[in-house]
Every structure is written in structure tokens, then in C-alpha cells.
Amino acid sequence: MVPTKETANYNAISNQKMKKENFNKIKPDKSLLASKRKYFLGNVILHDISKNIGVTDHKVYYAAFKSGARTKVHYHEGGQTLVVTQGTGILVLFKGSIQGKNVRIKQDDKLVLKTGDTVYIPKNTLHWHGAIANKSFGHVAFNTFSSKRREARTIWYDSDFKTNAIKIS
């Protein structure tokens, strides 16, 4: 049999050593959290799963939020899928009108997320997510790469979570 491009690609993939990680045994990635701390409010644990299992075409993160902890308002230049692994959390989507670094925001939708829920957030959708008060919340986030096969940027905002946001990165 003459190898085709399909079988050659399959063979190249199948020769890679598989890696796994159990998110129930994940330890906090202190350097990752230190580099991203300014984008979160409250007690948060972050872990880059993709780095440890060898994912190269998208990013996979585990995030755990303690009571009331959450992200700041942000959007991703690629889509994001959240798979809820524990607890109860909230995802809030906004509509916004950009005026330089300032954005007027208005809540567009709000979803309560519970263990087992999966949600897709389209690229460039302004949002925040995190735990509700007195509950913990954890998810695995799958962040799509840009068309240039690089990690899509996340744009972050300081905000009042109601009407105003100011771009911080």
C-alpha cells in the first residue's frame, strides 16, 4: 500500500505519546495566577492543562472560583467553551459601545451554570463568569486559537459590572 497524505498524517499523530491530567488533582499554578491576578476578583485557582498534556492547537485551562470570585469583564478574540466541573456559577454577557478605551456596557444575558453544563461563548462577546455568593465554581475552558494558529488574545476591562468599562489590556 502506498502511503497517502491521510495515512501519513495519521501515523504522525499516532506516534505521539499521549498525556493525561486529572483536574480533580490539579495543584494551583502560582506563576500563571501571578501573571493573570489583575484580571480576577476574589479567590481563584488557575491551571494551564494544555501545557501539561501537549495540546498545540487551542488552550485548555482549569479555573476554580471560591464564593463570589469572578473574572473581570473581558472578551476573547477566538471562541471559548466552558465545561462546568463543580459548583454553581454565573455567566453574564454584555452588549457594548466602544469609545476609545471606554465602553458603555449593558447586560444582554445571564446564565446560571451548574456542574455538567457546557456553554459556548462566541469570539468578541463581552462577558464575565465566576462563582455565586457562598458557592464554589469550577470549569475547564477551551479557548480557540486565532486563524494564525496562535492563542487568541483576551481583552480585559475594569468595570462596575453594570454600565461602564475601561480597557486595561
N, C-alpha and C positions, 0 to 999 in steps of 0.2 A: 504494500500500500504506500502510495506517495503521500507524504505529509502535506496537508493543506494549511492555509493560514489559520483556519479554525482549530485544527488539531494541534498545531504548533503553539497557539495561544493557550489552549487547554493544558498542554504539557508544561508550559512555563508556569502556569498558575498552580498546577497540582504538585509541582516540585517544591513549592514554598512550604516552610514549616508553619503549621497552624499554631496560633497562640490564643489563650483564653484568659479571661479575668472575671471573677465573681464580684459583682458590685455590692453584695452583702458583706464582703470582707475588705472593701476598699478603705484605705487609710487616706486622710486628707493630704492633698498635695500643697504643702505650705508655700512653695515658691510660686505655684500657679495662683493661689489665693492672694499672695502678697502683690503680684503683678496686676491683679484684677479687683482688689479690695475696694477701690474707689467707685466701682460700678454696682455695689451691693449695699443694702441696708440690713443690719441685724446679723445674726449668727448663721454663717453659711459655710458649707464644706464643698470644695470643688476638686474634681479629679479628671485628668485627661486620659480617658480609656484608649483612644485611638493611638496614642503614643506607645502604650504598653502592648497592644495586640497587633500593631503593624498596619493599621488602616492608612491608606495613602490617597484615597480619592474623596474623602469627606472627613469631618471632625466628629468625634463622639466624646461627649462629656457627661460625667455624672455630677449632679448638683443636689445637695440636701439643704433644706432651709428649716431652721428652728422656728418656733412660734412667732408669726408676724414678719419674719425675714423675707426679703424680696429683692428682685433686681431693680435697678433704676430703669426709667423709660429708655427704650432702645429699639433699633431695627437692625436686621441682618440684610446684607446685600445678596445673600442667597437664601433659599427657604430653610426653615427649621422644623423638625418633627420632634415633639416631646412625647415620651412614653413614661407615664407616671408609675413609679415603683413603690411608693409608700405615701400614706397620709392623705391630707386634703389640702388643695391649693387653689389658687385663682390665676386665671389668665385674663388680662384686661387689654383690649385692643382700642386704639385711638385713631381718629382722623385728625390731620393736622395741616396747617398752612404755614409754610416756612417763610420767614422774613430774616434772611441772613443767618445768624447763629440762633435766633429766637424762633420758637414755634408756638403757635396758638394751638392747643390740643383740646379735643372733645372726645369723651368716651363714646366708642362706637358699639362695643360688645363686651360682655363679661361672662366667662365660663367658670363654673366650679369644676375642678379636676380632682378625681379620686383614683386610688390605686387601680391600675389596669386600663385607665383611659389613655387614649392616644389622640394627639391633635397636631395638625399641620398648620404652620404659620407661614403664609406666602412671603417671599422676599419683599423688602421695603415696607413691611407692615409695622407701624409704631406700636409697641406693646410693653408690658411688664408682666412678670409672673413670680409667684412665691407662695409662702405658707399663709394660711389664715391664722388669726389670733388663737393661741392655746392649742395649736396643732402643728405637727411637723409635716414636711412635704419633700418628696424626693423624685427626681426624674432623670432619665437618660435623654440627652439632647443630641440629635443627628443634624449637623449643620452642613448644608450643601456647599460644595466648592463653586467658585465663580467659573465662568466659561474658560478662563485661562488656567484651569486646573490648580488653582491656589485657593487657600482658605479665604472665603468671602469676608469682607470687613464687617464689623459690628459698630454701629454709630450710637454713641451713648449721650444721654441728656440728664442734667439735673432738672428737677421739676417739682411742682406742687401736686402732681398726680391728678390735677383737675382741669386747669386751663392754660398753664404756661410751662414751657420747657426751654432750656438753654443748652446748646450743644457743648459737650465737654471733650469729645474725641471723635 
